[in-house]
Amino acid sequence: MTAPGLDGPAPPTPPPTSSIGFEDLTAEQREVVDATQATLLVGGGAGTGKTTTALWAGRVHLTGPDSLPHQRVLFLTFLAHRRRPDPRPRPPGTGRHRRPRGDPHLPRPGLPAAVPVRPLRRWPGGAAAARRVGGQARTRRRRDGALAYDQLLPLALELLTPASPLRELLADRWSMVICDEFQDTDDQQWRLLELLGERARLVLLADPNQMIYGWRRGVDAGRLHAARARPGVRELLLPAASHRDPTQVLPTAAEDIRRRRFDTPSVQRAVQTGRLVVHAGVTADARDRVVADQLAALQVSGHATVGVFARTNVRTADLSAALTGLGVDHVPIGFPEAYGEALSAMATMTTYTAGQAGWDQVARRLAVFLTATDRASQPPALALGLVGRAALLNAFARRVDELHGTLSEVTDPLGEGADVARAAWSALGVTSGYRPWTRAAATFAALAARARLLPDVTAALEHVQADVRALRDASMVELDAGDIGAVQVMNFSQTKGREADATLLVFEDDDYFGKEAEPFPEASRLLYVAMTRARTRVVVLLPPWPHPLVAPLQRYAVPLPTPAG
């Protein structure tokens, strides 16, 4: 079967969500907005406007006659935090959500940074409550030394227990709580919603077909049943029509593929019209150039925004580094924290070779990187030694001195200096953090090579520093560059809630999708989520031996176009 290439114009794109007024809502969406039940369970597929509808419901609620001036709407979504989604070895610190490890010179973050104590003083009775919570937090910080990600939700639950001094204040503050992606809430998250919903209205947005966090305790069909069991609950279902793709070509094809039906008229129509394009046999050696060429073709054909999805953070980091080397402007999403800290250390070393930074700054950045690779509650001893707060072993101290001497003799900061910086971790002989450093080194090589094209060394170093700061910030938080990121690169699990004109799904021979077999229930939902992010076109790149999840798509493969020139 043949299919059009990427040369044709992109199908019309619907107006952005920000332009949708109340008069643009469908009758079913208005029914959600006007509902007054204490618990509202709103179902709908990808792109059906659940989030937009919920935002209008919150606005109408706050402007209603029964809303008090101090009350607010709380919009929640619980994101993924999985310690090991892939049993194969991976770099320490990899994970979608981590608290920043911080600088070994500074105190570790504690509860006061996570709890808005100061604003509570403005509420009646808030001052006394703030003093009590602040005191408890300081005691906890002194005792434990750190606040880990896994502690955040249990501590939030403590704030809503009957004994908490903040319970009444929080309950009075939020008169409506909206939870997006409700189908993926686990037991603790549901408990938090139940406590918030004792006095607040709950609006729960769900799509069982996008349930992709089944490894969490309590994430299954029983979660929706628990919501339906709440007193006075009302369940509303939005029409299946996608507002993201008004033609419904991609959503219907994605739904059939989720059901493992690859020969339906919907899938065939998507292929025949060029809305779904499949290229097979893309080898690992050719992958990066193929992705770059496909991005260029998509942008030339009118796709202003493109999402590039790979299976894991490791693959995403490798692909991002390669795209940087090929000069493809893009925004990486959700990279490991240690990756960003490694880039920062390399940039500081090159700045040092130009006489624009001190050695103490280099040592500090190396210490921060080492701390980012560690999962303990305190900085490791080597990190403390690098900043002069502990003694270094003689062998390691000698290697640090040798690195210092080598960098001091560099005369070409972005040539020889970048090479020494990239190899620094191997030179120091530290095994921890080797993999994130190596991946960051590939990215840094591309950044330095591009900056060398600038005639002025100072300007080139500033350019590198700016690029590194952006990448480091992205590794600290779940950064969504929104409209400013024309090309965004992320892993499949980070695609929920996002959309783009076109998406590029990149698969490799050894992709791992868990221990499932046909019909791959959870992996098929993950594929469905990735395919429904596109407004106009989905491009699938398959390796020579693809995973059985996506192997059936090979029947629709068309040859890769020959790059111009």
N, C-alpha and C positions, 0 to 999 in steps of 0.2 A: 504494500500500500504506500502510495506517495503522499507527501504532505508539503504544503507551501513552506518555504524557508522563512527567514527573518526579514526579508526585503520589503514586504508589504507594510502598510501603515498599521499602527496599533488600533484596535477597536476603541470606540469612544469610552472615556473614563468618566464615571459618575462624579458629581460635585463632591468636594471634600466635606467631611463630617461637620466641620466648623460652620458651614453655610446652611445646615439643615435647621429650619425653623419649625415651630410647633405645627404650622399649617402643612408642613411637608410630611408629617408623621402619618402612617397608615391608621386605619380604624382600629386595628388590633394593637398597635403601639399606643394609641391614645387611651385605649382601655386600660393598659398597664399604668400609664401616667395618672389616670383618674381614680385608680383603685385605692381603697382606704383600709384594706384588711391588715391585720397586725403582721402577718407573714404572707409574702407574695413570692411564689416560685414561678419564675419566668423561663420558659424553654425556647430554644431556637437554634438553628444551625449556624454554621460559620457565615458571617457577613449579613445576618438578618437584622442587625441593628439593635442588639440587646443593650450594648453599652450606651449608645446614643439615647435609647428610650429610657434607660435608668437615670441618666443625667437629667433628662427632662422631668422625670418623676421627682428627683431630688429638688430641682428648681421650683416646681409647682408646690411641693411640700413646704419648702422654706418660705415661700411667699403667701402661703395660705393663712387664713384668719386664726388658726389655732397654734401657729408657730410663734414662739417667743424670741425676742431679739438675740438672746445669747445662745440659742440652740443652733446646732450644726448638723450636717449630713456627713457621715463617715463612709468613704468609699474604700473598700478593702479588696485586695486580691492576694492570695498566698502563693508565693513563687516556690520553685523547686529548690530543695537543698538535699542532695543525695551524696553520701560520702563516697560511694564506689558504684557507679552505674555500669561499669565495664570491668570484668574480672581480670583482664590483662593488666600488666604493670603500667602505671602512669605516674607522672611527676607529683611529688608532694604538693599539697595546697590547691590541686585542681578541684574545682567545684563551682557551681554557679553563684553561690552566695557565701561569703565569708566576711567576718569582721576584719577590717584592716589590722595588720599586725603591729603597725606603728613603728616608731623610732625608738631604739634602745636607750636614747637619752631621755625619753619622756615617759611619764606614767602611762600605764596601760589604760584604755578606755574603760569606764565603769558605768554603773547604772545611771548616774546623773546625766550622762550624755544621751541616754536613750529615753529618759522620762522627762517630759516638759514640766519641770517643777516650778520654775519661775512664773510662767503665765498663770499658774493656779492661784497665785496670791491675789489676782484681780477678782476672783469669785468669792461669794460669801462663805466664810469658813475656810477659805483656801490657804490662808497664811499658816494656820496651825498644821493643816495637812501637809503642806509643803515642807515644813520643818521636820515633821516625823518621817516623811518619805526620804528626804535628803539625808537625814541621819542614818536611816536604815541602809541606804545605798552606800554611804561612805563606809559604814561598818562592813558591808558585804565586800566592798572593793578592797579594804585592808586585809580581810580574811582570805579571800580567794585570789586576789591579784589581777583578775581579768573577768570579763563578761563574754562568754562564748555565744556563738549564734544560737546553739541549741538551748541556751538559757532564756532567750528573749520571750518566747511564747509562754513558758511556765511562769515567768515573772509578770507578764501581762495578765495572766489568769489570777495571780495573787492580788493584783490591784483591784480585781472585781469580786473578790471573796467578801463575805459579810463582815469580816474583821478589818477590812482595808479602810483607811481614812479617806481614800479617794473614790470609793464605790459610788456614793451618792453624787459626787461632783461629776464623775464621768457619765453616769446614767442620765443626769439632768442635761449634760452638754449635748449628747448625740440623740436626737429624736428619730433619726432614720439611719439605718446601716445598710449599705448596698454591698453585696459580695459578688464580685465577678469570678468566673471560672469555678463556680460552686461545686461542680461535679468532682473537682480534684482536691477538696478539703479533707484533711485527715481528722482523726478523733480529737486531738487537742484543739485544732482550729475550729471544729464544730462546737466544741465546748465553749470557746471564746465567743462565738456567734450566739450561742444560747444565752450566755450571761448578758451580752449586750442587748439581746432581744427581750430581756425581761420587761423592759420599759420602752425600748425603741421599736419602731417598725422595721422588719427585716424584708429586704428585697434581694432575692437570691437568683442569680443568673446562671443558667446551666445548659450544657449540651453534652449528653452522654457520649456522643460520637467523638468528643474531644477529650475524653478521660484518658490521659497519658501518664499519670503519676500513680499507677496501680501498685507500685512498690511501697507507697505510704500506707501506714496502718489505718484502715477504715475507708480507704478510697475504693469504693465499689458501688454497685447498684443500691446497696443499703443506705448510702448517704442521702439519696433522693427520697427514699422511703421515710427516713427520719424527718426530713423537712415536711413531707406530706402528713406526718402524724401530729404536727403541732396544732394546737387548738385554733380554730378560725382560719386555717390556711386557705389560700386561693391559688389555684394553678392556672396559668395562662400560657398559651403556646403561640409564638409569633409564626407567621406564614413562612414556608420553607424558602421562598424567593430570596436570593442574595442581593443586597444593595451594593456589595463590592463588585459583583459582576452581573449587571442587569440582564445580560443575555442568558444567564443560567447555564452556559456551556461548560465552564470549568467546574462549578459546584456539582452539577449532576454527574459529570465524568468522575470527579473525585469521590463522590458517594459510591458509585459503582465499583471503583477500584478498591475502596475500603471494604466492600463486601466481597472482594476477590472475583469480581465479574469483569473481565477484561475485553470481552467481545461484544459488548452491548452497543446499541446505536448511539448512546450518549458518548461513550469513549471514542467510538469511530468518528463521530461528528467533530469532537474536539481535535482529533488528529487531522482530519481532512481539511478543517478550516485553519489549521496552523495555530490553534490556541494551545495545543499540547504538542510539543516537539521533543522527540526522543533521538538521542545519538548514542550508539553503542560502540564498544571496543575502544574506549578512551583509556589508554595506558597511563600508568603513574608518571612516566617520563613526559608525556604530552599534556597531562591534565592542566597544568598551570597556564600554559599558552592557550589551550582550548578555552578555558574559562575567560581569560582576558579577551580573546577574539569574540566570544559569545556576548560578553558585556558590551563591547564596542558595537556589535551588530544590533543589539537590543536598543542601545541608546540612539544609534543612527535611525532606527525605525520608529522613533518617537516615544520610547519608554523612558520617562524622566526619572523614575526610581526603580531600583532593582535590588532584590534580596538574594544573597548567595548563601545557601545552606549546606553545611557538611555534617557528618555524623557526630563528631566529638569535638571538645575544646582543643585537643591536640591537633586534629586535622584542620580545624578552623585556624589555629595559629600558624600552622605550616602554610596553608593557602594564603592567608593574609600576608605573610612574609614574602611569598612568591609574587603576589600581586603588587606589593610595594616595589619589589625589584624590577617589575615590568612597567612601572610608572602608572599603575592604575590607582586613581584616587578613590579611597573607600574608607568606611568607618567600621572597625572591628567591634563586635559586641560581646561582652561577657568573658574576656580572656582571664586566665588565672592571674592572681595578684603578683605572684613571684615573677611572672613574665614581664609585667610593667616595671617592677623594681630592678630587674636585670637590665632593662633598657636604660633606666635612670642611672644606674651605676656606670654603664658603658659611656653614656653621654658625659657624665662628670669626669671620667678619665680622659676623654678627648679634650674636654675644656681645660683640664689640668695641663695637658701637653702644650697648650697654647698660652700658658701662664695666666689663665683667667679663673682659676680655682685653686684652692689650697689642698695639700695632701690630706688634711683632716677631713675635708669634704668627701674625698674619694673613699677614705676608710669608713666614713659614716654611711655612705651609700652601699658599700659592700656589706656592712653590718645589717642594714635594713633588708637587703636582699636575702641574706642568710636567715634572718628572723622570719621573713615571709614564707620560707620553705619549711619552717618548723611548726608543729602543731601543739607545742607545750604552752603553758600559761605565762612563761617568762622567756625573755630572749635567751638563746643558747650561749654557752660560755664563750665560744669563739667570737660571737657578735659583740659581746661585752668587751672581750679583749681587743678587738679592732678599734673600739672607741676609747680605750684606755681605762676601762672600769674593771678589768681583770687581767691576770697575767696570761700571756700567750705561750704555748709550747715552743721550745726552741726551734724545732723544724719548721713549724708554721710561721713563726716570726721571721725566720730567714727567708722564706718564700715571699712574704709580704715586702721585706726589704728589697729583694731582687726585683719584684714587680715595680716598686717605687723607683728603683734605679733605672729600669728599662724605660718607663714612661718619661722620666726626667730627661732622657737622651733623645727623645723623639723630636724631629724637626718638621714633620708633615702630619699635623693633627688628624686630618680626615683620611689619610692614606695609611701610613705606618701606625699612627696613633689608634685609628679605628681597628686595625688588625690586632694590635696588642690588647686593646680593650676586649675584643671579642674572645680572645684566647685566655683572658685573665683567670677565669675560674679554674680552667684546667691547670694553669701554671701554679695556682695556689694549692692544688691537690685535694680539694674538698669534694667528696662524692655527693653529699646532699645538695640538691638543687641543680644537678648537672643537666637534666633534661630541659627544664624551663630556661636555663641559661643558654643552652644550645639553640633552642627555637628562637629566643630573643636575639641571639647573635646573627641569625639569618636575616631577621628584620632590620637589625642595626646596620648590617653591611649594605642593604639596599638604601637605607636612609642616608648613610654617609656618602655613598656613590652619587646619589642624586644631589646632595648638598655641594659636592665638589664642583659641580657645574657653575656654581656662583663664583664670581671673580674675587670677592673679598672673603678672607678667612673668618673674620668676626661675624659677618652676615651669615656665612655658611653654618658656623657653630650655633648661632641663634636659631637658624632654621631647624637644625637637628634638635635642639633643645625644645622648641615649640612642638615638633612632631612627637617627641618622646613624652612630653607632658600630657598631650592628648591621649596617647596610648596608655600611659600610666593611670590617668584618671579613669579611663574606661575599664581598667582591670580592677580598680578599687570598688566600683559600684556597678550595678546593672545599668549601664549607660545606654539610653536610647537617643540617638542624635536627631530623631524626628525628621522634619522637613529638610534639615541641612545635610543629611546624609544621603546623597543620591544613590550610592551603592553601600549596602550594609552587609557585613559578613558575620555569620553566627552559626551555632549548631542547631540541629533540628528541634531540640527541646526548648530552645529560646524563641521559637517563632510564634507562639501563641500571643494573640492580641496585636500582632503586627500586620501590615499590609504594604504592598508595593505594586507598581504597574506590572512588573514581571518578576518572576522568581526563577532562580537557577539552582536545581537540586543536584548536588555533586556526590556521587556514590563511588566507593572503592571496593576492590576485591575482598578485603578482609573486614568489611563493616560488620559490627556485632549488634544484633538486635535482641539480645536475650536468648533464653532457652526455649522460646516458643516454637511451635511447628504450625503448619497450615491449620487454620486460616490466619495465623498471626494476629490474634485479637487486639493486643495493645500496640504492636508495631504498625498494624494497619491504620489504627487511629492516629498514630504519630505521622504516618505518611499522608493521611487525609488532612491533618492540620497544616502540614507544610504545603500541600497542593492548593489549599483554599486561601492562602495568603495573597495570591495574585489577582489583580483586577483584570488583566487582559491576556497574559501568556505565561505558561509554565514550560521551562526547558529542563529536560532530564538528561544528565550525562551518566551513562552506565559504563562500568569497566568491562574488560574481557570476560570475567567470571563473576557476575553480580550475585548478590545475596538472593535467595529464593523469594524474599519479600517483593523485590522489584524485577526479578528476572522475566516474568511474563510480559513486561513492557518492551522487551527486545523485538517482539513481532512488529512493532510500529517504528523501528529505528530507520532513520534516513541518513545518508552520508553527510559528514561534516562539510560545510562549504569551504572552498579553497580561499584562504585569505587574499585580499586584494594586494597587488604589488609583490 
